[in-house]
Amino acid sequence: MIDVIVVGGGPTGLLLAAELRLHDVRVVVLEKLAAPTGESRGQGLHARSVEVMDQRGLLDRFLAVSEKFQVGGLFGGIATAWPDGLDTAHPFGVATPQPVTERILEERAVELGAEIRRGCEVVALSQSDDEDEGGAGVTVGLADGTRLRSRYLVGCDGGRSTVRKLLGVGFPGEPATVETLLGEMEVTEDPEKIAAVVGEVRRTQLRFGVSPAVNGVCRVVVPADGVSEDRTAPPVLEDFKQRLRAVAGTDFGVHSPRWMSRFGDATRQAERYRVGRALLVGDAAHIHPPTGGQGLNLGVQDAFNLGWKLAAAVRGWAPDGLLDSYHTERHPVGAAVLANTRAQITLLGTDPGATALRELFTKLMGFDEVNRYMTGMITALDVRYDFGEGHALLGRRMPDVELGDGRRLYSLTHEGRGLLLDRTGRLSAAGWADRVDHVADTGEGGVGGYRDLPAVLLRPDGHVAWAGEDPHELRDRLLRWFGAPLG
C-alpha cells in the first residue's frame, strides 16, 4: 500500500512529498494536468520560506536562478524600506517565477524517491478500516477508473479543491467583490512610454501594472470590469485590451499572450484541516487575495509544518495529538493571512475613504515599530505557535545562527530530524536517537549566541520546542513532540 497520496503537484504538494521522503515514507503525487501550465502566479519566496529552503539545503538552487529582493510595498503597496535588524540571517526574499519554483521542488522530490504521476484526476474518495484492503486507509478513484489506496491522503489541489469537496469540509468566508486580470504577453509600445503611463495610473490605481519586458514578455495586471459569473472561464486577449484602454487610456499593443487568468478577492478557509486520514494543505485549506505575495509562501509553510508530523504517524512514533496539531497551529496562521489581505484590499481601493486610509497607513509605516510589525507579518517571520509558557523563543522558529565550531545551524537540519543543541554537557536524547540529533554547541555565551540559552530542542520544522537545562523538562518535551523512546 502507498503510505501517502498527495493530490496536487504545485509547490505545496511537491515540498510535502520531499519532506515525507526524508523519512522514507512512500509517497505518490497525483497531478491532474498532463504538463505544467507555465503560469506564474507566485513570484517568489518571502524571508521565512527562504529559511525553509535553507533548512533543507535548497537555497543555493534558488539563488542560482533568482534575484534577492529587499523592497518596500509588501503591505498594501505602501513603499517603505525594510527595517534593519530583522531576527533572521535571511533578511531578504527571492524573486523566483512559480514554474521555476515547481521545477526545483519537483527535482528534489524525485531525487528523494517520490513518484509523480501526471494526468491523474481524482474524482472519488473514501476512508475505511477495511482489513481486506490492508487496514485503515483512504481509497481514491481516478477519472480513468483506476483505484488507489493509501494510509493517508493530503489535498494540495488548490482553491477549488476536489479533495475538500469530497470530504464535505465547509469553506466559509466572503465572496469576491472585485476581480483582476493577470497574464503574460508581448507589447508593441515603447518601454519608456509604458513606464510613464504605469507610473501615472498607479498614483491612484494600485491594482494596475505592466512589468518591464523579460525576453520580450510583460506581466500585465489590470482591474476587471466586474466579477465574472463564470470564474472558471479564462479571459481572452480582448478583455485585456478593453480594460487597459479603460484604465490606462491605451492597450500598449498587447499581443501574443503566453497565458491569461483572473483572480478575485474572495477569502475563505476550511473549517477543518483534517478529516480522519485525509488532510488539506495550501490553497485547498484557504484562499485569499494575492496582496503581499503570501499565498505560495503560506502553502509551502503549511507543508513544512505537516510533513514531519505525517511521517511520524506513518512510521508509528507520533505521540497522541501530533497530527491534530497541524490544524491547531496552522489554522490561526491562515486566518491571520486572510485578515491582513482583506485589510490590504481596502487600502488598494480608489474611493475617497480608501485613499485617506492609505495616506494614514503610509505615515504609520514611517514608524520603525509599525514597519517591523508589518514586515514580520507578511514575511511570516513573526509566526509563533502556542507551546505554553517558557523562554521567549518557545514556539518561534529558530533563526540560522553560527555555532561554536563555526557551523551554521541550518546546515544541521537538512535531514528533517529534531535537534538538541546543548552547551551543558549534561543532557541526553539517546532514547530518541532515531528521530533527534544531539549536538554540543561549545560557543561562547549560550546556544548560537543566545546568552540565556544553555540548551534548545528544535522540532524538524525549526520551531523551538523547549529551551533550558532541566533534563526532566527536556524529557517531557521529547515525549510530547517525538513520542516514546526506543526500548
C-alpha positions, 0 to 999 in steps of 0.5 A, a space after each residue: 500500500 502507498 503510505 501517502 497520496 498527495 493530490 496536487 503537484 504545485 509547490 505545496 504538494 511537491 515540498 510535502 512529498 520531499 519532506 515525507 521522503 526524508 523519512 522514507 515514507 512512500 509517497 505518490 503525487 497525483 497531478 491532474 494536468 498532463 504538463 505544467 501550465 507555465 503560469 506564474 502566479 507566485 513570484 517568489 519566496 518571502 524571508 521565512 520560506 527562504 529559511 525553509 529552503 535553507 533548512 533543507 539545503 535548497 537555497 543555493 538552487 534558488 539563488 542560482 536562478 533568482 534575484 534577492 529582493 529587499 523592497 518596500 510595498 509588501 503591505 498594501 503597496 505602501 513603499 517603505 524600506 525594510 527595517 534593519 535588524 530583522 531576527 533572521 540571517 535571511 533578511 531578504 526574499 527571492 524573486 523566483 517565477 512559480 514554474 521555476 519554483 515547481 521545477 526545483 521542488 519537483 527535482 528534489 522530490 524525485 531525487 528523494 524517491 517520490 513518484 509523480 504521476 501526471 494526468 491523474 484526476 481524482 474524482 472519488 474518495 473514501 476512508 475505511 478500516 477495511 482489513 481486506 484492503 490492508 487496514 485503515 486507509 483512504 481509497 481514491 478513484 481516478 477519472 480513468 477508473 483506476 483505484 488507489 489506496 493509501 494510509 493517508 491522503 493530503 489535498 494540495 489541489 488548490 482553491 477549488 479543491 476536489 479533495 475538500 469537496 469530497 470530504 464535505 469540509 465547509 469553506 466559509 468566508 466572503 465572496 469576491 467583490 472585485 476581480 483582476 486580470 493577470 497574464 503574460 504577453 508581448 507589447 508593441 509600445 515603447 518601454 519608456 512610454 509604458 513606464 510613464 503611463 504605469 507610473 501615472 495610473 498607479 498614483 491612484 490605481 494600485 491594482 494596475 501594472 505592466 512589468 518591464 519586458 523579460 525576453 520580450 514578455 510583460 506581466 500585465 495586471 489590470 482591474 476587471 470590469 466586474 466579477 465574472 459569473 463564470 470564474 472558471 472561464 479564462 479571459 481572452 486577449 480582448 478583455 485585456 485590451 478593453 480594460 487597459 484602454 479603460 484604465 490606462 487610456 491605451 492597450 500598449 499593443 498587447 499581443 501574443 499572450 503566453 497565458 491569461 487568468 483572473 483572480 478575485 478577492 474572495 477569502 475563505 478557509 476550511 473549517 477543518 484541516 483534517 478529516 480522519 486520514 485525509 488532510 488539506 494543505 495550501 490553497 485547498 485549506 484557504 484562499 485569499 487575495 494575492 496582496 503581499 505575495 503570501 499565498 505560495 509562501 503560506 502553502 509551502 509553510 503549511 507543508 513544512 509544518 505537516 510533513 514531519 508530523 505525517 511521517 511520524 504517524 506513518 512510521 508509528 512514533 507520533 505521540 497522541 495529538 501530533 497530527 491534530 496539531 497541524 490544524 491547531 497551529 496552522 489554522 490561526 496562521 491562515 486566518 491571520 493571512 486572510 485578515 491582513 489581505 482583506 485589510 490590504 484590499 481596502 487600502 488598494 481601493 480608489 474611493 475617497 475613504 480608501 485613499 485617506 486610509 492609505 495616506 494614514 497607513 503610509 505615515 504609520 509605516 514611517 514608524 520603525 515599530 509599525 514597519 517591523 510589525 508589518 514586515 514580520 507579518 507578511 514575511 511570516 517571520 513573526 509566526 509563533 505557535 502556542 507551546 505554553 509558557 517558557 523562554 521567549 523563543 518557545 514556539 518561534 522558529 529558530 533563526 540560522 545562527 553560527 555555532 561554536 565550531 563555526 557551523 551554521 545551524 541550518 546546515 544541521 537540519 537538512 535531514 528533517 530530524 529534531 535537534 538538541 543543541 546543548 552547551 551543558 554537557 549534561 543532557 541526553 536524547 539517546 532514547 530518541 536517537 532515531 528521530 533527534 540529533 544531539 549536538 554540543 554547541 561549545 560557543 561562547 555565551 549560550 546556544 548560537 549566541 543566545 546568552 540565556 540559552 544553555 540548551 534548545 530542542 528544535 522540532 524538524 520544522 525549526 520551531 523551538 520546542 523547549 529551551 533550558 537545562 532541566 533534563 526532566 523538562 527536556 524529557 517531557 518535551 521529547 515525549 510530547 513532540 517525538 513520542 516514546 523512546 526506543 526500548 
